[in-house]
Amino acid sequence: MLTTKKKNVAIKSAARHDTDTGSPDVQIALLSGQIDELAKHLKKNPKDFHSRRGLLQMVANRRTHLRYLETSNKRHYNALIKKLGLKK
């Protein structure tokens, strides 16, 4: 679970304008933060299969958003990939 401060930082770093909270860029940034937090949890708790299933769903959701962003706006996609440090 992301704290409010971490969530606000992620939103501000990926937002296209001041009140942007729902663009694909922001959604991908939030999902990436949640994925990182859950991956840390799963390293400590390797038998937590319910959380592992949630992690896989988040990864699939992020991949879907990335695919949409790549087809709709290649420039934003490339910038976001570099900013978040994701593989292409």
Secondary structure as a PSIPRED ss2 file (coil, helix, strand):
# PSIPRED VFORMAT (PSIPRED V4.0)

   1 M C   1.000  0.000  0.000
   2 L C   1.000  0.000  0.000
   3 T C   1.000  0.000  0.000
   4 T H   0.000  1.000  0.000
   5 K H   0.000  1.000  0.000
   6 K H   0.000  1.000  0.000
   7 K H   0.000  1.000  0.000
   8 N H   0.000  1.000  0.000
   9 V H   0.000  1.000  0.000
  10 A H   0.000  1.000  0.000
  11 I H   0.000  1.000  0.000
  12 K H   0.000  1.000  0.000
  13 S H   0.000  1.000  0.000
  14 A H   0.000  1.000  0.000
  15 A C   1.000  0.000  0.000
  16 R C   1.000  0.000  0.000
  17 H C   1.000  0.000  0.000
  18 D C   1.000  0.000  0.000
  19 T C   1.000  0.000  0.000
  20 D C   1.000  0.000  0.000
  21 T C   1.000  0.000  0.000
  22 G C   1.000  0.000  0.000
  23 S C   1.000  0.000  0.000
  24 P H   0.000  1.000  0.000
  25 D H   0.000  1.000  0.000
  26 V H   0.000  1.000  0.000
  27 Q H   0.000  1.000  0.000
  28 I H   0.000  1.000  0.000
  29 A H   0.000  1.000  0.000
  30 L H   0.000  1.000  0.000
  31 L H   0.000  1.000  0.000
  32 S H   0.000  1.000  0.000
  33 G H   0.000  1.000  0.000
  34 Q H   0.000  1.000  0.000
  35 I H   0.000  1.000  0.000
  36 D H   0.000  1.000  0.000
  37 E H   0.000  1.000  0.000
  38 L H   0.000  1.000  0.000
  39 A H   0.000  1.000  0.000
  40 K H   0.000  1.000  0.000
  41 H H   0.000  1.000  0.000
  42 L H   0.000  1.000  0.000
  43 K H   0.000  1.000  0.000
  44 K H   0.000  1.000  0.000
  45 N C   1.000  0.000  0.000
  46 P C   1.000  0.000  0.000
  47 K C   1.000  0.000  0.000
  48 D C   1.000  0.000  0.000
  49 F H   0.000  1.000  0.000
  50 H H   0.000  1.000  0.000
  51 S H   0.000  1.000  0.000
  52 R H   0.000  1.000  0.000
  53 R H   0.000  1.000  0.000
  54 G H   0.000  1.000  0.000
  55 L H   0.000  1.000  0.000
  56 L H   0.000  1.000  0.000
  57 Q H   0.000  1.000  0.000
  58 M H   0.000  1.000  0.000
  59 V H   0.000  1.000  0.000
  60 A H   0.000  1.000  0.000
  61 N H   0.000  1.000  0.000
  62 R H   0.000  1.000  0.000
  63 R H   0.000  1.000  0.000
  64 T H   0.000  1.000  0.000
  65 H H   0.000  1.000  0.000
  66 L H   0.000  1.000  0.000
  67 R H   0.000  1.000  0.000
  68 Y H   0.000  1.000  0.000
  69 L H   0.000  1.000  0.000
  70 E H   0.000  1.000  0.000
  71 T H   0.000  1.000  0.000
  72 S H   0.000  1.000  0.000
  73 N C   1.000  0.000  0.000
  74 K H   0.000  1.000  0.000
  75 R H   0.000  1.000  0.000
  76 H H   0.000  1.000  0.000
  77 Y H   0.000  1.000  0.000
  78 N H   0.000  1.000  0.000
  79 A H   0.000  1.000  0.000
  80 L H   0.000  1.000  0.000
  81 I H   0.000  1.000  0.000
  82 K H   0.000  1.000  0.000
  83 K H   0.000  1.000  0.000
  84 L H   0.000  1.000  0.000
  85 G C   1.000  0.000  0.000
  86 L C   1.000  0.000  0.000
  87 K C   1.000  0.000  0.000
  88 K C   1.000  0.000  0.000
